[in-house]
Amino acid sequence: MTRRVRVGINGYGVIGKRVADAVALQDDMELVGVADVVHDYRVRVAVERGYSVFASAPDRRPAMEAAGIPVVGTLDDLIAGAEIIVDCTPKRVGAENRERYRAAGVKAVWQGGEQHEVAGYSFVAQVNYAGALDRDSARVVSCNTTALSRVMGALHSRGWVKRARAVLFRRATDPWESHVNGMINTVIPETKVPSHQGHDLQKVIPDLDITTLAGAGPHNLSHIHFAMVETTRPVSVDELRDALWAAPRIAFVRASDGLVALNSVVELMRDLGRPRSDLWEVAVWEDALAAEEREIYLTFQVHNEAITIPENIDCIRALTGFERNAERSIEKTDAALGVIKAFLPSTTAPIPHLVPDDGSKRNRE
């Protein structure tokens, strides 16, 4: 029997629960358990799924057990049984756990809410998988940076990007906590200009010239990006379409099919039977692609709850060395999760124009 890497999840919230489910689907991974500090419905779902539950903080264990949660140990017990921990705790809490993981000799995957410096390596599978091989830790970048890395990486690897600009219109809050802090009837611009996402993307693609602006609106169904790229040579819409089609984890949607808004795409995910209506791919509006002279334009949807889940799985393989080839890991992860290139392939699969590959694989291998 093939050995499986033992994975622990610290934090069973929006990302943690999805990573746990994704790990459980992999034939080369074993989910040791999940750790948290609450005893509400979220952790109760973990019990229903048969996951072993650990208390992230010892002082929370009595309350968890009193509420009927079958706690099997502490975070230290989870760490002792795992080879790698995926830290999905709230922003800045993860960084506080770094020395704990190091002292125990386990590898760690961090999320985009932490600073780049927590691991010293920011990870996106299709861009820089090879650089993460056998490292002690890496940071899977945020949802927005992941999407920008996939899309801009597909263009940058062909030498097309002279300068990129993107405007990010972010959701106000996650659906599960909309009752707590969702905004109504307003839009809030980020006053830090440029916004941090472009700088963060340069941690993944250091020589990419990109500037981002961001704001948040009164919705909770993912983010939307509007990108304008000044190119090094004229690039046609057909070339642009084919470059995106050739890249992993980018899929097209079309307004002409009724997919006219964020909610339409989420409804499509529901109709396709996606777990939690998750959109792991970057959804690019194919009929909104445009090009003129040395400028190309793209609009794409970023499901903040789900897009980084495949990256977490690939990061586990890279850090542990269980798979040394990026393409094989991506294919394996995508097959297990159900990541696809065309959501409605029987009627709307694009026709490739066979644009030559100008080196899009060079950074992954």
PLY file of the C-alpha trace (Angstrom):
ply
format ascii 1.0
element vertex 365
property float x
property float y
property float z
element edge 364
property int vertex1
property int vertex2
end_header
0.00 0.00 0.00
1.27 3.47 -0.91
2.23 5.51 2.12
0.09 8.57 2.76
1.24 11.85 4.29
-0.39 12.54 7.66
-2.09 15.94 7.66
-3.53 17.94 10.55
-5.77 21.00 10.16
-5.62 23.72 12.80
-8.73 25.88 12.45
-12.02 24.54 11.12
-13.57 27.70 9.68
-14.28 28.78 6.11
-10.95 27.53 4.74
-10.14 24.81 7.27
-13.30 22.81 6.70
-12.76 22.90 2.96
-9.11 21.88 3.24
-10.11 19.01 5.54
-12.64 17.72 3.01
-10.11 18.08 0.19
-7.42 16.20 2.13
-9.90 13.41 2.83
-10.40 12.98 -0.95
-6.71 12.47 -1.74
-5.38 8.91 -2.00
-1.90 9.99 -0.90
-3.02 11.87 2.23
-4.47 10.91 5.60
-6.44 13.42 7.65
-5.27 12.99 11.25
-7.87 15.43 12.53
-8.99 19.01 12.91
-8.46 21.42 15.81
-10.58 24.37 16.90
-11.75 26.27 19.96
-15.53 26.42 19.39
-18.35 23.95 19.88
-21.00 25.31 17.53
-22.46 23.76 14.38
-19.21 24.07 12.44
-17.26 21.68 14.64
-20.31 19.46 14.99
-20.20 19.01 11.22
-16.62 17.75 11.57
-17.89 15.12 14.01
-20.63 14.13 11.58
-18.01 13.69 8.87
-16.06 11.34 11.10
-13.09 13.65 11.63
-11.18 13.46 14.88
-11.57 16.73 16.78
-8.82 18.32 18.89
-8.92 21.40 21.12
-6.64 24.14 19.79
-6.45 25.68 23.28
-6.45 23.46 26.39
-8.74 25.83 28.29
-11.42 25.41 25.61
-11.53 21.63 25.88
-13.87 21.44 28.92
-16.50 23.61 27.22
-16.23 21.60 24.02
-16.66 18.32 25.86
-19.51 19.71 27.99
-21.29 20.57 24.72
-20.99 16.96 23.59
-18.00 17.31 21.24
-15.88 14.12 21.47
-12.51 15.83 21.83
-9.70 13.31 21.40
-6.79 15.51 22.42
-5.10 18.89 22.32
-3.39 20.71 19.48
-0.08 19.30 20.70
-1.54 15.80 20.28
-2.62 16.64 16.74
0.82 18.00 15.94
2.46 14.87 17.36
0.42 12.66 15.03
0.93 14.71 11.88
3.78 15.26 9.45
2.40 18.57 8.27
-0.08 21.07 9.71
-2.27 23.28 7.55
-2.87 26.34 9.70
-6.28 27.82 8.91
-6.64 29.86 12.07
-7.77 33.52 11.96
-5.47 36.22 10.67
-2.33 36.72 12.79
-3.15 33.75 15.02
-1.32 31.46 12.61
1.93 33.38 12.96
1.76 32.86 16.71
1.81 29.10 16.10
4.99 29.12 14.02
7.46 28.36 16.79
5.17 25.65 18.12
5.26 23.81 14.81
9.00 24.31 14.42
9.72 22.98 17.90
7.68 19.86 17.10
9.52 19.34 13.81
6.40 19.40 11.62
6.04 21.22 8.33
3.42 23.97 8.05
1.18 25.53 5.41
-0.04 29.07 6.16
-2.89 31.03 4.63
-2.87 34.38 2.87
-4.00 36.27 5.95
-0.48 35.88 7.32
2.45 37.95 6.11
4.88 36.58 3.54
7.62 36.59 6.19
5.89 33.92 8.31
7.23 31.31 5.88
9.47 33.27 3.53
7.80 31.63 0.54
4.44 32.49 -1.04
2.94 29.67 -3.07
0.75 29.28 -6.15
0.98 25.80 -7.65
0.98 26.62 -11.35
3.55 29.39 -10.94
6.22 28.35 -8.42
5.61 24.79 -7.22
9.24 23.72 -7.65
10.51 26.37 -5.26
8.42 24.92 -2.42
9.81 21.39 -2.69
11.05 20.07 0.66
10.75 23.43 2.42
9.69 23.47 6.08
6.80 25.82 5.38
5.08 27.94 2.77
2.25 30.42 2.63
-0.65 29.84 0.26
-1.47 33.37 -0.85
-4.88 35.00 -0.49
-7.85 34.37 -2.75
-7.28 37.55 -4.74
-3.55 36.96 -5.12
-4.18 33.35 -6.14
-6.54 34.45 -8.90
-4.18 37.17 -10.10
-1.28 34.71 -10.06
-3.17 32.21 -12.20
-4.35 34.76 -14.75
-1.29 37.00 -14.90
0.99 33.98 -14.70
-0.61 32.58 -17.85
0.22 35.83 -19.68
3.55 36.60 -18.03
4.96 33.16 -18.83
4.51 34.00 -22.51
6.39 37.26 -22.16
3.28 39.32 -22.89
3.01 41.52 -19.80
4.66 44.92 -19.90
2.50 46.37 -17.15
-0.71 45.19 -15.51
-3.38 47.07 -13.61
-6.32 45.51 -11.83
-9.32 46.78 -9.91
-10.66 44.38 -7.27
-14.27 44.70 -6.13
-14.43 42.59 -3.02
-17.37 41.04 -1.21
-18.23 42.66 2.11
-18.29 39.49 4.18
-18.52 35.72 3.96
-22.07 34.31 3.68
-21.92 32.48 7.01
-21.35 35.71 8.98
-23.38 38.19 6.94
-25.63 38.73 9.95
-22.67 40.05 11.91
-20.90 42.63 9.79
-22.35 42.88 6.30
-22.52 46.41 4.85
-25.71 47.70 3.24
-26.27 50.19 0.43
-22.71 51.44 0.13
-19.29 50.78 -1.38
-16.10 51.19 0.65
-12.90 52.05 -1.26
-9.59 50.95 0.19
-7.68 54.12 0.96
-4.31 52.41 0.82
-3.31 53.05 -2.77
-2.08 50.95 -4.47
-3.80 48.12 -2.61
-1.68 45.33 -1.12
-2.66 42.60 -3.59
-0.28 43.73 -6.33
2.65 43.81 -3.92
1.64 40.39 -2.63
1.52 39.01 -6.17
5.11 40.12 -6.65
6.06 37.71 -3.86
4.95 34.97 -6.28
6.02 36.56 -9.60
8.81 38.96 -8.59
9.39 40.59 -11.99
5.72 41.27 -12.75
4.88 44.98 -13.02
1.38 45.24 -11.54
-0.67 47.81 -9.66
-3.98 47.07 -7.94
-6.82 49.10 -6.47
-9.56 47.60 -4.33
-12.89 48.27 -2.69
-15.74 46.32 -1.11
-19.43 46.24 -1.92
-22.67 45.11 -0.24
-22.61 41.51 -1.43
-21.23 38.20 -0.15
-20.95 36.09 -3.30
-17.23 36.29 -4.04
-15.02 38.98 -5.57
-14.77 40.32 -9.11
-11.59 41.61 -10.81
-11.21 43.94 -13.77
-7.73 43.70 -15.30
-6.06 45.86 -17.94
-2.73 44.61 -19.25
-0.31 46.60 -21.38
1.41 44.01 -23.56
4.89 43.73 -25.00
3.43 43.10 -28.45
-0.05 43.10 -29.97
-2.03 40.14 -28.60
-5.27 39.08 -30.25
-8.40 37.98 -28.43
-7.90 34.49 -29.87
-4.38 34.34 -28.45
-5.60 35.61 -25.11
-8.40 33.07 -25.00
-6.07 30.21 -25.84
-3.46 31.22 -23.26
-6.14 31.20 -20.55
-7.61 27.93 -21.82
-4.17 26.30 -21.66
-3.56 27.35 -18.04
-4.70 25.23 -15.11
-7.65 26.25 -12.93
-9.01 28.94 -15.23
-12.43 28.31 -16.76
-14.66 30.41 -19.00
-18.19 31.62 -18.36
-20.35 33.52 -20.81
-22.87 36.26 -20.27
-24.57 35.02 -23.44
-25.40 31.82 -21.52
-27.15 33.82 -18.81
-24.08 33.90 -16.57
-24.32 37.65 -16.30
-23.29 38.23 -12.69
-21.62 36.75 -9.62
-24.85 35.20 -8.39
-25.46 33.54 -11.76
-22.11 31.75 -11.59
-22.77 30.69 -7.99
-26.15 29.34 -9.08
-24.39 27.37 -11.82
-22.14 25.81 -9.19
-25.28 24.82 -7.26
-26.81 23.31 -10.38
-23.61 21.34 -11.03
-23.80 19.90 -7.51
-20.58 21.51 -6.28
-19.92 21.01 -2.54
-20.95 24.24 -0.79
-21.43 25.75 -4.31
-17.64 26.09 -4.44
-15.87 27.60 -7.43
-12.25 26.42 -7.28
-11.45 27.84 -10.70
-11.01 31.45 -11.76
-14.15 32.14 -13.81
-13.21 34.41 -16.73
-15.98 35.99 -18.78
-15.05 34.78 -22.25
-17.36 37.20 -24.05
-15.82 40.13 -22.15
-12.27 39.43 -23.32
-11.01 42.32 -25.42
-7.82 43.53 -27.09
-6.70 46.65 -28.89
-3.21 47.37 -30.12
-1.03 46.61 -27.05
-3.71 46.39 -24.40
-5.86 43.46 -23.31
-8.82 43.45 -20.93
-10.21 40.72 -18.68
-13.02 40.34 -16.16
-13.07 37.38 -13.77
-14.77 36.06 -10.67
-12.88 34.94 -7.57
-14.67 32.72 -5.06
-12.84 33.73 -1.91
-14.09 30.75 0.10
-12.85 28.09 -2.30
-10.18 29.21 -4.75
-7.18 28.49 -2.51
-8.24 24.96 -1.58
-6.46 23.23 -4.50
-3.34 25.27 -3.72
-3.32 23.99 -0.15
-3.37 20.40 -1.38
-0.56 20.98 -3.85
1.43 22.83 -1.19
1.21 19.78 1.09
2.68 17.60 -1.67
5.43 20.10 -2.48
6.58 20.62 1.11
6.60 16.91 1.90
8.08 15.96 -1.48
5.29 13.44 -2.07
5.02 14.71 -5.65
7.91 16.58 -7.20
6.24 17.53 -10.46
3.79 20.44 -10.48
1.69 19.21 -13.37
1.17 15.78 -11.83
0.17 17.26 -8.48
-2.21 19.75 -10.09
-3.80 17.02 -12.18
-4.16 14.74 -9.17
-5.69 17.45 -7.00
-8.04 18.62 -9.71
-9.24 15.12 -10.48
-10.01 14.45 -6.81
-11.86 17.72 -6.30
-13.57 17.92 -9.68
-11.79 21.02 -10.97
-12.58 21.40 -14.67
-11.83 23.62 -17.66
-15.37 23.89 -19.07
-18.45 24.00 -16.87
-20.84 23.17 -19.73
-18.62 21.21 -22.13
-21.39 19.65 -24.21
-22.49 23.01 -25.55
-19.99 25.75 -24.68
-16.45 24.35 -24.76
-14.18 26.86 -26.55
-12.45 25.98 -29.78
-8.66 26.18 -29.34
-6.71 28.22 -31.87
-3.51 26.36 -31.04
-1.39 29.31 -29.98
2.19 28.09 -29.40
3.27 27.72 -25.79
5.91 30.38 -25.15
7.18 28.73 -21.99
4.20 28.68 -19.66
5.52 25.57 -17.91
9.00 26.82 -17.23
8.34 28.06 -13.67
6.42 24.99 -12.58
8.88 22.27 -13.53
0 1
1 2
2 3
3 4
4 5
5 6
6 7
7 8
8 9
9 10
10 11
11 12
12 13
13 14
14 15
15 16
16 17
17 18
18 19
19 20
20 21
21 22
22 23
23 24
24 25
25 26
26 27
27 28
28 29
29 30
30 31
31 32
32 33
33 34
34 35
35 36
36 37
37 38
38 39
39 40
40 41
41 42
42 43
43 44
44 45
45 46
46 47
47 48
48 49
49 50
50 51
51 52
52 53
53 54
54 55
55 56
56 57
57 58
58 59
59 60
60 61
61 62
62 63
63 64
64 65
65 66
66 67
67 68
68 69
69 70
70 71
71 72
72 73
73 74
74 75
75 76
76 77
77 78
78 79
79 80
80 81
81 82
82 83
83 84
84 85
85 86
86 87
87 88
88 89
89 90
90 91
91 92
92 93
93 94
94 95
95 96
96 97
97 98
98 99
99 100
100 101
101 102
102 103
103 104
104 105
105 106
106 107
107 108
108 109
109 110
110 111
111 112
112 113
113 114
114 115
115 116
116 117
117 118
118 119
119 120
120 121
121 122
122 123
123 124
124 125
125 126
126 127
127 128
128 129
129 130
130 131
131 132
132 133
133 134
134 135
135 136
136 137
137 138
138 139
139 140
140 141
141 142
142 143
143 144
144 145
145 146
146 147
147 148
148 149
149 150
150 151
151 152
152 153
153 154
154 155
155 156
156 157
157 158
158 159
159 160
160 161
161 162
162 163
163 164
164 165
165 166
166 167
167 168
168 169
169 170
170 171
171 172
172 173
173 174
174 175
175 176
176 177
177 178
178 179
179 180
180 181
181 182
182 183
183 184
184 185
185 186
186 187
187 188
188 189
189 190
190 191
191 192
192 193
193 194
194 195
195 196
196 197
197 198
198 199
199 200
200 201
201 202
202 203
203 204
204 205
205 206
206 207
207 208
208 209
209 210
210 211
211 212
212 213
213 214
214 215
215 216
216 217
217 218
218 219
219 220
220 221
221 222
222 223
223 224
224 225
225 226
226 227
227 228
228 229
229 230
230 231
231 232
232 233
233 234
234 235
235 236
236 237
237 238
238 239
239 240
240 241
241 242
242 243
243 244
244 245
245 246
246 247
247 248
248 249
249 250
250 251
251 252
252 253
253 254
254 255
255 256
256 257
257 258
258 259
259 260
260 261
261 262
262 263
263 264
264 265
265 266
266 267
267 268
268 269
269 270
270 271
271 272
272 273
273 274
274 275
275 276
276 277
277 278
278 279
279 280
280 281
281 282
282 283
283 284
284 285
285 286
286 287
287 288
288 289
289 290
290 291
291 292
292 293
293 294
294 295
295 296
296 297
297 298
298 299
299 300
300 301
301 302
302 303
303 304
304 305
305 306
306 307
307 308
308 309
309 310
310 311
311 312
312 313
313 314
314 315
315 316
316 317
317 318
318 319
319 320
320 321
321 322
322 323
323 324
324 325
325 326
326 327
327 328
328 329
329 330
330 331
331 332
332 333
333 334
334 335
335 336
336 337
337 338
338 339
339 340
340 341
341 342
342 343
343 344
344 345
345 346
346 347
347 348
348 349
349 350
350 351
351 352
352 353
353 354
354 355
355 356
356 357
357 358
358 359
359 360
360 361
361 362
362 363
363 364
